[in-house]
Amino acid sequence: MKNLSVLKSISFLFLFIVLVSFIGEPDKINQALKEGDYKLIKENMNETVELVILEKENIYSKVQAEQILKQFFQSHQPTGFEILHNGGSEKSQYYIGTLKTKRKNYRVYYLLKTKESESLIYQLRIENDE
């Protein structure tokens, strides 16, 4: 009985640590999207990331993805970002939101996965909001 109680405590602690690791990253990423801060987005990316920016889609290195995001934000200056939906499991979380720019709105989706206790962006999509 005592071993079962210890096992439950350890399981709860592990789940708590995993969930806490997701708390900071989405806030930073959401703020970076709101401000068009491509450098901060890059800091939260995996070494390779699936990036979809309008019609451009591929798997890029962090450096390549940063340049593509820089070009996007220079052409589409953000005025706001709002999360509409999020979900996931203990090892991955996804976020769907609306990126508002001076000209129009875009649908944003990003996927975070935990890698060595750090939550990183593995996929980022910015698409026309229809």
C-alpha positions in Angstrom: 0.0 0.0 0.0 2.8 2.4 0.9 4.5 1.7 -2.5 1.3 2.5 -4.3 0.9 5.8 -2.5 4.6 6.7 -3.4 4.0 5.8 -7.0 0.9 8.0 -7.2 2.8 10.9 -5.7 5.7 10.5 -8.2 3.2 10.3 -11.1 1.4 13.4 -9.9 4.7 15.3 -9.5 5.9 14.2 -13.0 2.6 15.4 -14.6 2.8 18.7 -12.7 6.3 19.3 -14.0 5.3 18.6 -17.6 2.3 20.8 -17.4 4.3 23.7 -15.8 6.9 23.5 -18.6 4.1 24.5 -21.0 2.9 27.5 -19.1 5.7 30.0 -19.9 6.3 29.2 -23.6 2.8 29.8 -25.0 2.7 33.2 -23.2 6.1 34.2 -24.7 5.1 32.9 -28.2 1.7 34.6 -28.1 3.4 37.9 -27.2 6.0 37.4 -29.9 3.3 36.8 -32.5 1.4 39.9 -31.3 4.5 42.0 -31.7 6.0 40.3 -34.8 9.1 39.3 -32.8 10.5 36.7 -35.1 13.7 36.4 -33.0 11.8 35.4 -29.9 9.8 32.9 -31.9 13.1 31.4 -33.2 14.4 31.1 -29.7 11.4 28.8 -28.9 11.8 26.6 -32.0 13.1 23.1 -32.4 16.3 22.8 -34.5 14.0 22.0 -37.5 10.4 23.2 -37.8 7.6 22.6 -40.2 6.7 26.1 -41.4 3.7 27.1 -43.5 3.5 30.8 -44.3 0.7 31.5 -46.7 1.6 29.4 -49.8 5.2 28.6 -48.7 5.5 25.2 -46.9 8.6 23.2 -46.0 10.7 21.9 -43.1 13.3 24.5 -42.3 16.2 25.0 -39.9 15.7 27.6 -37.1 17.8 30.1 -39.0 15.9 29.7 -42.3 12.5 29.9 -40.4 13.6 33.1 -38.7 14.3 34.7 -42.1 11.0 33.6 -43.5 9.1 35.0 -40.5 11.1 38.2 -40.6 10.0 38.7 -44.2 6.4 37.9 -43.3 6.3 40.3 -40.4 7.9 43.1 -42.4 5.1 42.8 -45.0 2.3 42.1 -42.6 2.8 44.2 -39.5 0.9 42.7 -36.5 -1.6 44.7 -34.5 -2.7 41.9 -32.2 -2.9 38.1 -31.6 -5.6 36.2 -29.8 -5.8 32.5 -28.9 -9.1 30.9 -29.9 -8.4 27.3 -29.0 -5.8 25.1 -27.4 -5.4 21.5 -26.4 -3.1 18.5 -26.3 -1.5 15.9 -24.0 1.3 15.8 -21.5 4.0 15.8 -24.3 2.5 18.1 -26.8 0.2 21.2 -26.9 -1.3 23.0 -29.9 -2.7 26.5 -30.1 -5.0 28.1 -32.7 -5.4 31.8 -32.9 -6.0 34.9 -35.0 -3.1 37.2 -36.0 -4.4 40.7 -36.7 -2.4 42.9 -39.0 -3.0 46.3 -40.5 -4.4 44.8 -43.7 -6.1 41.6 -42.7 -6.3 38.7 -40.3 -4.5 35.4 -40.4 -5.2 32.0 -38.8 -2.2 30.8 -36.8 -1.6 27.3 -35.6 1.5 26.1 -33.7 2.5 22.9 -32.1 4.7 22.6 -29.0 6.4 19.4 -28.0 8.4 18.7 -24.8 12.0 17.8 -25.5 14.3 17.3 -22.5 11.9 19.2 -20.3 11.7 22.2 -22.7 8.7 23.0 -24.8 9.6 23.9 -28.4 7.8 24.8 -31.6 7.8 21.9 -34.0 5.1 23.3 -36.4 4.0 26.9 -37.1 1.3 27.8 -39.7 0.2 31.2 -40.7 -2.6 31.0 -43.2 -5.3 33.3 -44.7 -8.2 33.6 -42.4 -11.3 32.7 -44.4 
